[in-house]
Amino acid sequence: MLARMFDVGTSLAATVNRGATGIAVGKLGRRPKRRLQLFEFEACPYCRKVREALSILDLSAEVYPCPKNGPRFRQEVEERGGRAMFPYLVDPNTGREMYESSDIVRYLFAQYGDGSVALPLALGPLTDLSSFAASVVRPGFGAFYREARRPEKPLELYSFEASPFCRIVREQLCALELPYVLYNVARGSRERSAFVARSGKMQVPYLVDPNTDSALFESADIVDYLEATYAV
Ligand SMILES: N[C@@H](CCC(=O)N[C@@H](CS)C(=O)NCC(=O)O)C(=O)O
């Protein structure tokens, strides 16, 4: 009980430190035909900026978690881009592949927004500092690989960046290096009605695992499910 309170409390503090950026959708531009791919890890402050942009721009993405010592996707980034540095974005719609969070954020707002970067992501060192402050209150969570079985198919997570409960689930997915399709359903999302039609209610996190035909709400239950199903 105390552990859970600590968990949710510190995750909420991370949200507060970023001014709840990623709680709501902003101005949208064209929609990508094919899903973006993001190589990142949850504890990385630079990766957070990109995830926030995805929430604001109401974009879903294939997420390939790259925790430290992770055996799979870190290597893929090194092979593709030449460096193990995160975040790394792949946009199959334009053929662009890029490092550098600020470049990625600018690219995403230019490509899929109205061209101007949302204010909380446009403050230079202040943006970076507050993202570091968000990581500091969740030290090590979603940073390091723990041995896990590989799922045949990617999992699916309905989420938005500012939710403290979704963060706890993303950290677990990351630590176990489980790839997933991230469906962002922040406030104002065009995807919300389809989500509610699928899940029965507007509540996140919601995890779908096509490997076991499971679908569940409740962050604590999802974390336990992932542990029992995939951790070694
Ligand atoms: N200026 C880069 C900095 C990226 C960066 O330093 N990322 C760290 C993680 S926070 C990294 O990739 N470290 C190497 C590693 O984790 O192995 C950006 O904004 O994207």
The ligand as an SDF file (V2000), in Angstrom:
LIG
                    3D

 20 19  0  0  0  0  0  0  0  0999 V2000
   21.0330   16.1420  -27.3920 N   0  0  0  0  0  0  0  0  0  0  0  0
   20.4510   14.8230  -27.4170 C   0  0  0  0  0  0  0  0  0  0  0  0
   20.8270   14.1450  -26.1300 C   0  0  0  0  0  0  0  0  0  0  0  0
   20.3370   12.7220  -26.0900 C   0  0  0  0  0  0  0  0  0  0  0  0
   20.9780   11.9470  -24.9700 C   0  0  0  0  0  0  0  0  0  0  0  0
   21.9860   12.3600  -24.3680 O   0  0  0  0  0  0  0  0  0  0  0  0
   20.3830   10.7910  -24.6650 N   0  0  0  0  0  0  0  0  0  0  0  0
   20.9380    9.8980  -23.6420 C   0  0  0  0  0  0  0  0  0  0  0  0
   19.8220    9.3480  -22.7690 C   0  0  0  0  0  0  0  0  0  0  0  0
   19.0060   10.5870  -21.8080 S   0  0  0  0  0  0  0  0  0  0  0  0
   21.5750    8.7140  -24.3070 C   0  0  0  0  0  0  0  0  0  0  0  0
   21.1820    8.3300  -25.4080 O   0  0  0  0  0  0  0  0  0  0  0  0
   22.5440    8.0850  -23.6460 N   0  0  0  0  0  0  0  0  0  0  0  0
   23.1650    6.8970  -24.1230 C   0  0  0  0  0  0  0  0  0  0  0  0
   22.6410    5.6890  -23.4600 C   0  0  0  0  0  0  0  0  0  0  0  0
   21.6140    5.7240  -22.7850 O   0  0  0  0  0  0  0  0  0  0  0  0
   23.2810    4.6640  -23.6290 O   0  0  0  0  0  0  0  0  0  0  0  0
   18.9570   14.9460  -27.5670 C   0  0  0  0  0  0  0  0  0  0  0  0
   18.3690   15.9800  -27.1830 O   0  0  0  0  0  0  0  0  0  0  0  0
   18.3290   14.0240  -28.1090 O   0  0  0  0  0  0  0  0  0  0  0  0
  1  2  1  0
  2  3  1  0
  2 18  1  0
  3  4  1  0
  4  5  1  0
  5  6  2  0
  5  7  1  0
  7  8  1  0
  8  9  1  0
  8 11  1  0
  9 10  1  0
 11 12  2  0
 11 13  1  0
 13 14  1  0
 14 15  1  0
 15 16  2  0
 15 17  1  0
 18 19  2  0
 18 20  1  0
M  END
$$$$
